[in-house]
Amino acid sequence: MEKLTQFWNWLLGKTTLDEKAVEVYDEIKDRAKEMASEFKDVKKALKNVATQSKDVINASKGKKRRGRPKKNTTTSKWETNKGRPAPKKK
């Protein structure tokens, strides 16, 4: 194992400064892409926080909460009898 590490250090010593600079450049470029995608995620989350903070302010003013419209609660004969015909009146 020691011979392997010596060989590796020898081989690493033979590489030029240009190759090491290219490796560093590639690493920095990859990290910059990752940071850009994370910034996009943070921006999206901050927009969501801003809209929710407006809701908190409106609630403190006493305004009703906005949300989905309520569903129609009327039911038809078909829904109340679960598919069976309505009973006949005498």
Buried (B, 14 or more C-beta within 10 A) or exposed (E): EEEEEEEEEEEEEEEEEEEEEEEEEEEEEEEEEEEEEEEEEEEEEEEEEEEEEEEEEEEEEEEEEEEEEEEEEEEEEEEEEEEEEEEEEE
